[in-house]
């Protein structure tokens, strides 16, 4: 019997959390407008950061979590651009 246990490959991720301050205090129409603007900014920055390998974007309602898996300084560079 040949048993080759599989090994889970672990990797280090670096996270950037973005949140719109006082989002819940905005009127509904303004919430949609502000969230759309944040999404547009994130899309624009993504095109500038094409060298970042496979970031993962997770919407959080009034913001985003973005995980990076290459260099620990990338979340900081990304945040500066936002």
C-alpha positions in Angstrom: 0.0 0.0 0.0 1.5 3.3 -1.1 0.4 6.1 1.2 1.5 9.7 0.2 0.0 12.1 2.6 -0.9 15.4 1.0 0.6 18.5 2.6 -1.4 21.6 2.8 0.6 24.5 1.4 0.6 27.6 3.5 1.3 31.0 2.3 1.5 34.4 4.0 -1.0 37.0 3.0 -1.0 40.8 3.7 -4.4 42.5 4.2 -5.7 46.0 3.5 -9.0 47.0 5.0 -10.9 49.9 3.6 -14.1 51.3 5.1 -16.2 54.4 4.3 -16.4 56.5 7.4 -20.0 57.5 8.5 -21.5 55.4 5.6 -24.5 54.5 7.6 -25.4 58.1 8.3 -25.7 58.9 4.6 -29.0 58.9 2.7 -29.6 55.7 0.7 -29.0 57.4 -2.7 -25.7 58.9 -1.4 -24.6 55.5 0.0 -25.0 54.0 -3.5 -23.1 56.9 -5.1 -20.2 56.8 -2.5 -19.9 53.0 -2.7 -19.8 53.2 -6.5 -17.0 55.8 -6.3 -15.0 53.6 -4.0 -15.4 50.7 -6.4 -14.3 52.9 -9.4 -11.2 54.0 -7.4 -10.3 50.4 -6.6 -10.8 49.4 -10.3 -8.5 52.3 -11.4 -5.8 51.4 -9.0 -6.0 47.7 -10.0 -5.0 48.7 -13.5 -2.0 50.6 -12.1 -1.0 47.6 -10.0 -1.0 45.0 -12.7 2.3 43.6 -11.3 0.6 42.5 -8.1 0.0 38.8 -8.3 -3.6 37.6 -7.8 -5.0 40.0 -5.1 -8.3 38.8 -3.7 -11.0 41.4 -3.2 -13.7 40.8 -0.6 -16.5 43.4 -0.4 -17.6 44.2 3.1 -20.7 46.3 2.5 -19.3 49.7 2.9 -15.7 48.9 2.0 -13.3 46.2 0.9 -10.7 43.8 2.2 -7.9 43.1 -0.3 -5.4 40.4 0.3 -2.0 40.4 -1.3 0.4 37.4 -1.4 3.6 38.8 -2.8 5.2 41.7 -1.0 4.3 43.1 2.5 4.6 46.7 1.3 1.9 46.3 -1.4 -1.0 47.0 0.9 0.7 50.2 2.0 1.4 51.3 -1.6 -2.2 50.5 -2.5 -3.6 52.5 0.5 -1.5 55.5 -0.4 -3.0 55.5 -3.9 -6.5 55.4 -2.6 
